[in-house]
Amino acid sequence: MSRFDPPRSEWRFRLIFSLCGLAMLIGGLIYRWGEPLGPGAWEAILIAVVFFGGTTVYSTRKLMKRGE
């Protein structure tokens, strides 16, 4: 753990923000009732999943590590 790491409250904020982003993405897909029509839509979904999913995993790992 580095002394320059952000505090736990910021890791919690990042985790909540990324979970909300994933929830909005899923909500948007459910609202549309179907799969995206073109490659641009798939690309946007993939980028959002990688960003929010990666942030979720990273924040969770940091919070678990600091809990030790």
Distance bins in CASP14 RR format, pairs under 12 A and 6 or more apart:
PFRMAT RR
TARGET T0000
AUTHOR 0000-0000-0000
RMODE 2
METHOD distances of the structure
MODEL  1
1 7 0 0 0 0 0 1 0 0 0 0 0
1 8 0 0 0 0 0 1 0 0 0 0 0
1 11 0 0 0 0 0 1 0 0 0 0 0
1 62 0 0 0 0 1 0 0 0 0 0 0
1 63 0 0 0 0 0 1 0 0 0 0 0
1 65 1 0 0 1 0 0 0 0 0 0 0
1 66 1 0 0 1 0 0 0 0 0 0 0
1 67 0 0 0 0 0 1 0 0 0 0 0
1 68 0 0 0 0 1 0 0 0 0 0 0
2 62 0 0 0 0 0 1 0 0 0 0 0
2 65 0 0 0 0 0 1 0 0 0 0 0
2 66 0 0 0 0 0 1 0 0 0 0 0
5 11 0 0 0 0 1 0 0 0 0 0 0
5 59 0 0 0 0 0 1 0 0 0 0 0
5 62 1 0 0 1 0 0 0 0 0 0 0
5 63 0 0 0 0 0 1 0 0 0 0 0
5 65 0 0 0 0 1 0 0 0 0 0 0
5 66 0 0 0 0 1 0 0 0 0 0 0
6 12 0 0 0 0 0 1 0 0 0 0 0
6 13 0 0 0 0 1 0 0 0 0 0 0
6 14 0 0 0 0 1 0 0 0 0 0 0
6 15 0 0 0 0 0 1 0 0 0 0 0
6 58 0 0 0 0 0 1 0 0 0 0 0
6 59 0 0 0 0 0 1 0 0 0 0 0
6 62 0 0 0 0 1 0 0 0 0 0 0
6 63 0 0 0 0 0 1 0 0 0 0 0
6 66 0 0 0 0 0 1 0 0 0 0 0
7 13 0 0 0 0 1 0 0 0 0 0 0
7 14 0 0 0 0 0 1 0 0 0 0 0
7 62 0 0 0 0 0 1 0 0 0 0 0
7 63 0 0 0 0 0 1 0 0 0 0 0
7 66 0 0 0 0 1 0 0 0 0 0 0
8 14 0 0 0 0 0 1 0 0 0 0 0
8 15 0 0 0 0 0 1 0 0 0 0 0
8 59 0 0 0 0 0 1 0 0 0 0 0
8 62 0 0 0 0 1 0 0 0 0 0 0
8 63 1 0 0 1 0 0 0 0 0 0 0
8 64 0 0 0 0 0 1 0 0 0 0 0
8 65 0 0 0 0 0 1 0 0 0 0 0
8 66 1 0 0 1 0 0 0 0 0 0 0
8 67 0 0 0 0 1 0 0 0 0 0 0
9 15 0 0 0 0 0 1 0 0 0 0 0
9 16 0 0 0 0 0 1 0 0 0 0 0
9 59 0 0 0 0 0 1 0 0 0 0 0
9 63 0 0 0 0 0 1 0 0 0 0 0
9 66 0 0 0 0 0 1 0 0 0 0 0
10 16 0 0 0 0 0 1 0 0 0 0 0
10 17 0 0 0 0 0 1 0 0 0 0 0
10 59 0 0 0 0 1 0 0 0 0 0 0
10 62 0 0 0 0 1 0 0 0 0 0 0
10 63 0 0 0 0 0 1 0 0 0 0 0
10 66 0 0 0 0 0 1 0 0 0 0 0
11 17 0 0 0 0 0 1 0 0 0 0 0
11 18 0 0 0 0 0 1 0 0 0 0 0
11 55 0 0 0 0 0 1 0 0 0 0 0
11 56 0 0 0 0 0 1 0 0 0 0 0
11 58 0 0 0 0 1 0 0 0 0 0 0
11 59 1 0 1 0 0 0 0 0 0 0 0
11 60 0 0 0 0 1 0 0 0 0 0 0
11 61 0 0 0 0 1 0 0 0 0 0 0
11 62 1 0 1 0 0 0 0 0 0 0 0
11 63 1 0 1 0 0 0 0 0 0 0 0
11 64 0 0 0 0 1 0 0 0 0 0 0
11 65 0 0 0 0 1 0 0 0 0 0 0
11 66 1 0 0 1 0 0 0 0 0 0 0
11 67 0 0 0 0 0 1 0 0 0 0 0
12 18 0 0 0 0 0 1 0 0 0 0 0
12 19 0 0 0 0 0 1 0 0 0 0 0
12 59 1 0 0 1 0 0 0 0 0 0 0
12 60 0 0 0 0 0 1 0 0 0 0 0
12 62 0 0 0 0 0 1 0 0 0 0 0
12 63 1 0 0 1 0 0 0 0 0 0 0
12 66 0 0 0 0 0 1 0 0 0 0 0
13 19 0 0 0 0 0 1 0 0 0 0 0
13 20 0 0 0 0 0 1 0 0 0 0 0
13 55 0 0 0 0 0 1 0 0 0 0 0
13 59 0 0 0 0 1 0 0 0 0 0 0
13 62 0 0 0 0 0 1 0 0 0 0 0
13 63 0 0 0 0 0 1 0 0 0 0 0
14 20 0 0 0 0 0 1 0 0 0 0 0
14 21 0 0 0 0 0 1 0 0 0 0 0
14 51 0 0 0 0 0 1 0 0 0 0 0
14 52 0 0 0 0 0 1 0 0 0 0 0
14 53 0 0 0 0 0 1 0 0 0 0 0
14 54 0 0 0 0 0 1 0 0 0 0 0
14 55 1 0 1 0 0 0 0 0 0 0 0
14 56 0 0 0 0 1 0 0 0 0 0 0
14 57 0 0 0 0 0 1 0 0 0 0 0
14 58 1 0 0 1 0 0 0 0 0 0 0
14 59 1 0 1 0 0 0 0 0 0 0 0
14 60 0 0 0 0 1 0 0 0 0 0 0
14 61 0 0 0 0 0 1 0 0 0 0 0
14 62 0 0 0 0 1 0 0 0 0 0 0
14 63 0 0 0 0 1 0 0 0 0 0 0
15 21 0 0 0 0 0 1 0 0 0 0 0
15 22 0 0 0 0 0 1 0 0 0 0 0
15 52 0 0 0 0 0 1 0 0 0 0 0
15 53 0 0 0 0 0 1 0 0 0 0 0
15 54 0 0 0 0 0 1 0 0 0 0 0
15 55 1 0 0 1 0 0 0 0 0 0 0
15 56 1 0 0 1 0 0 0 0 0 0 0
15 57 0 0 0 0 1 0 0 0 0 0 0
15 58 0 0 0 0 1 0 0 0 0 0 0
15 59 1 1 0 0 0 0 0 0 0 0 0
15 60 1 0 0 1 0 0 0 0 0 0 0
15 61 0 0 0 0 0 1 0 0 0 0 0
15 62 0 0 0 0 1 0 0 0 0 0 0
15 63 1 0 0 1 0 0 0 0 0 0 0
15 64 0 0 0 0 0 1 0 0 0 0 0
16 22 0 0 0 0 0 1 0 0 0 0 0
16 23 0 0 0 0 0 1 0 0 0 0 0
16 52 0 0 0 0 0 1 0 0 0 0 0
16 55 0 0 0 0 0 1 0 0 0 0 0
16 56 0 0 0 0 1 0 0 0 0 0 0
16 59 0 0 0 0 1 0 0 0 0 0 0
16 60 0 0 0 0 0 1 0 0 0 0 0
16 63 0 0 0 0 0 1 0 0 0 0 0
17 23 0 0 0 0 0 1 0 0 0 0 0
17 24 0 0 0 0 0 1 0 0 0 0 0
17 51 0 0 0 0 0 1 0 0 0 0 0
17 52 0 0 0 0 1 0 0 0 0 0 0
17 53 0 0 0 0 0 1 0 0 0 0 0
17 55 1 0 0 1 0 0 0 0 0 0 0
17 56 0 0 0 0 1 0 0 0 0 0 0
17 59 0 0 0 0 1 0 0 0 0 0 0
18 24 0 0 0 0 0 1 0 0 0 0 0
18 25 0 0 0 0 0 1 0 0 0 0 0
18 48 0 0 0 0 0 1 0 0 0 0 0
18 49 0 0 0 0 0 1 0 0 0 0 0
18 50 0 0 0 0 0 1 0 0 0 0 0
18 51 1 0 0 1 0 0 0 0 0 0 0
18 52 1 0 1 0 0 0 0 0 0 0 0
18 53 1 0 0 1 0 0 0 0 0 0 0
18 54 1 0 0 1 0 0 0 0 0 0 0
18 55 1 1 0 0 0 0 0 0 0 0 0
18 56 1 0 1 0 0 0 0 0 0 0 0
18 57 0 0 0 0 1 0 0 0 0 0 0
18 58 0 0 0 0 1 0 0 0 0 0 0
18 59 1 0 0 1 0 0 0 0 0 0 0
18 60 0 0 0 0 1 0 0 0 0 0 0
19 25 0 0 0 0 0 1 0 0 0 0 0
19 26 0 0 0 0 0 1 0 0 0 0 0
19 52 1 0 0 1 0 0 0 0 0 0 0
19 53 0 0 0 0 1 0 0 0 0 0 0
19 54 0 0 0 0 0 1 0 0 0 0 0
19 55 0 0 0 0 1 0 0 0 0 0 0
19 56 1 0 0 1 0 0 0 0 0 0 0
19 57 0 0 0 0 0 1 0 0 0 0 0
19 59 0 0 0 0 1 0 0 0 0 0 0
19 60 0 0 0 0 1 0 0 0 0 0 0
20 26 0 0 0 0 0 1 0 0 0 0 0
20 27 0 0 0 0 0 1 0 0 0 0 0
20 52 0 0 0 0 1 0 0 0 0 0 0
20 53 0 0 0 0 0 1 0 0 0 0 0
20 55 0 0 0 0 0 1 0 0 0 0 0
20 56 0 0 0 0 0 1 0 0 0 0 0
21 27 0 0 0 0 1 0 0 0 0 0 0
21 28 0 0 0 0 0 1 0 0 0 0 0
21 48 1 0 0 1 0 0 0 0 0 0 0
21 49 0 0 0 0 1 0 0 0 0 0 0
21 51 0 0 0 0 1 0 0 0 0 0 0
21 52 1 0 1 0 0 0 0 0 0 0 0
21 53 0 0 0 0 1 0 0 0 0 0 0
21 54 0 0 0 0 0 1 0 0 0 0 0
21 55 0 0 0 0 1 0 0 0 0 0 0
21 56 0 0 0 0 1 0 0 0 0 0 0
22 28 0 0 0 0 0 1 0 0 0 0 0
22 29 0 0 0 0 0 1 0 0 0 0 0
22 45 0 0 0 0 0 1 0 0 0 0 0
22 48 0 0 0 0 1 0 0 0 0 0 0
22 49 1 0 0 1 0 0 0 0 0 0 0
22 50 0 0 0 0 0 1 0 0 0 0 0
22 51 0 0 0 0 1 0 0 0 0 0 0
22 52 1 0 1 0 0 0 0 0 0 0 0
22 53 1 0 0 1 0 0 0 0 0 0 0
22 54 0 0 0 0 1 0 0 0 0 0 0
22 55 0 0 0 0 1 0 0 0 0 0 0
22 56 1 0 0 1 0 0 0 0 0 0 0
22 57 0 0 0 0 0 1 0 0 0 0 0
23 29 0 0 0 0 0 1 0 0 0 0 0
23 30 0 0 0 0 0 1 0 0 0 0 0
23 48 0 0 0 0 0 1 0 0 0 0 0
23 52 0 0 0 0 1 0 0 0 0 0 0
23 53 0 0 0 0 0 1 0 0 0 0 0
23 56 0 0 0 0 0 1 0 0 0 0 0
24 30 0 0 0 0 0 1 0 0 0 0 0
24 31 0 0 0 0 0 1 0 0 0 0 0
24 45 0 0 0 0 0 1 0 0 0 0 0
24 48 0 0 0 0 1 0 0 0 0 0 0
24 49 0 0 0 0 0 1 0 0 0 0 0
24 52 0 0 0 0 1 0 0 0 0 0 0
25 31 0 0 0 0 0 1 0 0 0 0 0
25 32 0 0 0 0 0 1 0 0 0 0 0
25 36 0 0 0 0 0 1 0 0 0 0 0
25 41 0 0 0 0 0 1 0 0 0 0 0
25 44 0 0 0 0 1 0 0 0 0 0 0
25 45 1 0 0 1 0 0 0 0 0 0 0
25 46 0 0 0 0 0 1 0 0 0 0 0
25 47 0 0 0 0 0 1 0 0 0 0 0
25 48 1 0 1 0 0 0 0 0 0 0 0
25 49 1 0 0 1 0 0 0 0 0 0 0
25 50 0 0 0 0 0 1 0 0 0 0 0
25 51 0 0 0 0 1 0 0 0 0 0 0
25 52 1 0 0 1 0 0 0 0 0 0 0
25 53 0 0 0 0 1 0 0 0 0 0 0
25 56 0 0 0 0 0 1 0 0 0 0 0
26 32 0 0 0 0 0 1 0 0 0 0 0
26 45 0 0 0 0 0 1 0 0 0 0 0
26 48 0 0 0 0 0 1 0 0 0 0 0
26 49 0 0 0 0 1 0 0 0 0 0 0
26 52 0 0 0 0 0 1 0 0 0 0 0
26 53 0 0 0 0 0 1 0 0 0 0 0
27 33 0 0 0 0 0 1 0 0 0 0 0
27 34 0 0 0 0 0 1 0 0 0 0 0
27 45 0 0 0 0 0 1 0 0 0 0 0
27 48 0 0 0 0 0 1 0 0 0 0 0
28 34 0 0 0 0 0 1 0 0 0 0 0
28 36 0 0 0 0 0 1 0 0 0 0 0
28 41 0 0 0 0 0 1 0 0 0 0 0
28 44 0 0 0 0 0 1 0 0 0 0 0
28 45 0 0 0 0 1 0 0 0 0 0 0
28 48 0 0 0 0 0 1 0 0 0 0 0
29 35 0 0 0 0 1 0 0 0 0 0 0
29 36 0 0 0 0 1 0 0 0 0 0 0
29 41 0 0 0 0 1 0 0 0 0 0 0
29 42 0 0 0 0 0 1 0 0 0 0 0
29 44 0 0 0 0 0 1 0 0 0 0 0
29 45 1 0 0 1 0 0 0 0 0 0 0
29 48 0 0 0 0 0 1 0 0 0 0 0
29 49 0 0 0 0 0 1 0 0 0 0 0
32 41 0 0 0 0 1 0 0 0 0 0 0
32 45 0 0 0 0 0 1 0 0 0 0 0
34 41 0 0 0 0 0 1 0 0 0 0 0
34 45 0 0 0 0 0 1 0 0 0 0 0
35 41 0 0 0 0 1 0 0 0 0 0 0
35 42 0 0 0 0 1 0 0 0 0 0 0
35 45 0 0 0 0 1 0 0 0 0 0 0
36 42 1 0 1 0 0 0 0 0 0 0 0
36 43 0 0 0 0 1 0 0 0 0 0 0
36 44 1 0 0 1 0 0 0 0 0 0 0
36 45 1 0 0 1 0 0 0 0 0 0 0
36 46 0 0 0 0 1 0 0 0 0 0 0
36 48 0 0 0 0 0 1 0 0 0 0 0
37 44 0 0 0 0 0 1 0 0 0 0 0
37 45 0 0 0 0 0 1 0 0 0 0 0
38 44 0 0 0 0 1 0 0 0 0 0 0
38 45 0 0 0 0 0 1 0 0 0 0 0
39 45 0 0 0 0 0 1 0 0 0 0 0
39 46 0 0 0 0 0 1 0 0 0 0 0
40 46 0 0 0 0 1 0 0 0 0 0 0
40 47 0 0 0 0 1 0 0 0 0 0 0
40 48 0 0 0 0 0 1 0 0 0 0 0
41 47 0 0 0 0 0 1 0 0 0 0 0
41 48 0 0 0 0 0 1 0 0 0 0 0
42 48 0 0 0 0 0 1 0 0 0 0 0
42 49 0 0 0 0 0 1 0 0 0 0 0
43 49 0 0 0 0 0 1 0 0 0 0 0
43 50 0 0 0 0 0 1 0 0 0 0 0
44 50 0 0 0 0 0 1 0 0 0 0 0
44 51 0 0 0 0 0 1 0 0 0 0 0
45 51 0 0 0 0 0 1 0 0 0 0 0
45 52 0 0 0 0 0 1 0 0 0 0 0
46 52 0 0 0 0 0 1 0 0 0 0 0
46 53 0 0 0 0 0 1 0 0 0 0 0
47 53 0 0 0 0 0 1 0 0 0 0 0
47 54 0 0 0 0 0 1 0 0 0 0 0
48 54 0 0 0 0 0 1 0 0 0 0 0
48 55 0 0 0 0 0 1 0 0 0 0 0
48 56 0 0 0 0 0 1 0 0 0 0 0
49 55 0 0 0 0 0 1 0 0 0 0 0
49 56 0 0 0 0 0 1 0 0 0 0 0
49 57 0 0 0 0 0 1 0 0 0 0 0
50 56 0 0 0 0 0 1 0 0 0 0 0
50 57 0 0 0 0 0 1 0 0 0 0 0
50 58 0 0 0 0 0 1 0 0 0 0 0
51 57 0 0 0 0 0 1 0 0 0 0 0
51 58 0 0 0 0 0 1 0 0 0 0 0
52 58 0 0 0 0 0 1 0 0 0 0 0
52 59 0 0 0 0 0 1 0 0 0 0 0
53 59 0 0 0 0 1 0 0 0 0 0 0
53 60 0 0 0 0 1 0 0 0 0 0 0
53 61 0 0 0 0 0 1 0 0 0 0 0
54 60 0 0 0 0 1 0 0 0 0 0 0
54 61 0 0 0 0 1 0 0 0 0 0 0
54 62 0 0 0 0 0 1 0 0 0 0 0
55 61 0 0 0 0 0 1 0 0 0 0 0
55 62 0 0 0 0 0 1 0 0 0 0 0
56 62 0 0 0 0 0 1 0 0 0 0 0
56 63 0 0 0 0 0 1 0 0 0 0 0
57 63 0 0 0 0 0 1 0 0 0 0 0
57 64 0 0 0 0 0 1 0 0 0 0 0
58 64 0 0 0 0 0 1 0 0 0 0 0
58 65 0 0 0 0 0 1 0 0 0 0 0
59 65 0 0 0 0 0 1 0 0 0 0 0
59 66 0 0 0 0 0 1 0 0 0 0 0
60 66 0 0 0 0 0 1 0 0 0 0 0
60 67 0 0 0 0 0 1 0 0 0 0 0
61 67 0 0 0 0 0 1 0 0 0 0 0
61 68 0 0 0 0 0 1 0 0 0 0 0
62 68 0 0 0 0 0 1 0 0 0 0 0
END
